[in-house]
Amino acid sequence: RAGIHSFRQRIDIIAGQKTIEVETEFFAAPDVTHIGLAIPVEDQASLTVDIPFGIEERKVDDLPYGPYSESIETWLPGMFWGRQWVKADYGKASATLLCRDGDRYYWRDKKGKRIVHIMAKIRRKPDEGWESKLKIGTEPGYHRFRHALVINDASRDCIDLVKKAQAYNHPLFWTPANKPETARHSALELRPASVLLS
């Protein structure tokens, strides 16, 4: 438990890979709070996120924040949006947090030297405007999130991350055909290797 909220977490270290998978389940009680999963990150680390059809650097220090902002995203200083992953590069080291369960907001907490993936935002809704009508991400109850922390060399191309994120978020499901073991058939083939199917 953390305060009035109940949590259960499973952590898997993948043999032969630089990957840690985490499943977090929690029941969020009615409260005004943010609930997230954090990884340690140096203050000077550069951040990159994926967006629909692209990749962007997130220069959090350059973004305008404040309570009078028109967007929920910029109410909390250090908050930013990413689709499936955030990558932090510092020197020769790199850490990427992959998220399987939908796009959410992230928060760069410089005081705690960490990046937090905000899994639930339970807050008072604005009295006016379009955000006053939202229900997504604002209600208490049961939540389940799956993450993978990937440790890499900072020099590795983000294309590797795009492939890994697609494989992580959309695992291939297959049904074996009723054929002799010696028969081999290819239903789909992509060339060159740089082509991605999504």
Buried (B, 14 or more C-beta within 10 A) or exposed (E): EEEEBEEEEEEEEEEEEEBBBBBBBBBBEEEEBBBBBBBEBBEEBBBBBBEEEEBBEBEBEEBEBEEEEEEBBBBBBBBBBBBBBBBBBBEEEBBBBBBBBEEBBBBBBEEEEBBBBBBBBBBEEEEEEEEEEEEEBBEBEEBEBBBBBBEBEBEBEBEEBBBBBBEBBEEEEEEEEEEEEEEEEEEEEEEEEEEEEE
